[in-house]
């Protein structure tokens, strides 16, 4: 999200989204929240539920056994490495990745 005042990028901080340039704070909606990343302990903005507009595939969720998941591709390593496919279960919202 972007700051309404100065149009700069907002960053998660202390449960809110804050502009590093002008200090403006953004009030989060019902489905928006700032959570702690499990690995780094840093704040991460979660902007809501996944909608039905993301592509789905037939793959088994390792947590609940559901057979359908949303998927996205992200370049998480160097450009000469293959992309990482990230899945999220349509039933329990468990996320996992495949390199």
N, C-alpha and C positions, 0 to 999 in steps of 0.2 A: 504494500500500500504506500501511497505517497501523501506527504503533508499538504493539507489544504491551504496553508499560509504561504510556504516558500517552495512547494512542489518537489522537495527532496524526499528520499527514501526514508520510511519509518523503520525503526529497529525495535525488537522486543526488549523490554527492561522492566523488571519488578512487576510483572503481570499486566503491563500496558505496552502500547506501541508509542515510541517517543522519537521525535525528530532530533537528530544530533546537531543540526545547524541552528534552528531557532528555539528548540526546547518544547515545542508544542506536543501535547499528549492526545492520542486518539482513543476514544472510548470504544471498547470492543462490543460487538453484537452478541446475540444469544449463542450462536454456534462457533464464535471465535474465542480463542483462548491462547494464552502464552504458557507454554509448558517447558519443563527442564528436559534437555536432551540426556538420555540415559548414559551415553558414553562420555560426553564432555562436561556435563553439568551446566552448560550455557542455556540461556533462554532461547526458545524457538517459538515462532508464531505459527499457530495452527488456525487456518482461516475457515474451517467448516468441514462439513461432511463431503465425501466424494459424491458427485452427481452421476446420473445415469448417462452422461455424455461421454465419459471415458470408455475406451475400448475394454472389452472383457475377453477372457480366454478360458478354456477348459483346463484347469490345473487344480490339484488337490491341495487344500489348505492343511499345513502341518499341525495346526492347532485343533480345528473342529472337524476336518474331513470334508468340508463343503467343496464342491467340484467347480466353482466359478470364482474368478478373481478379476479385479481391475488391474491394468498394467500400464506402466510408462517406461520409457527409455531415458536414461540419464548418462552423460559422460562423466563418470566419477574418477577416472584415472587419466593418464596421458592420452593425447589425441591419437597416438598410434596404437592404442589398446582398444579392444572392443567395448561397446557401451554396456552398462549394467541395466538389466531389466528388473524393475521393482514391481512387486505384486502387492495387492491389498484385497483380502477376502471380502466378498460381497455380503457375507453373513455376520462374521464376528469382528471384522476390520483389522485382523492381524496382518502385519506387513512383513514381508521377507524379500530377499533379493537373490538374483541369479546372475553370476558373472559370465 
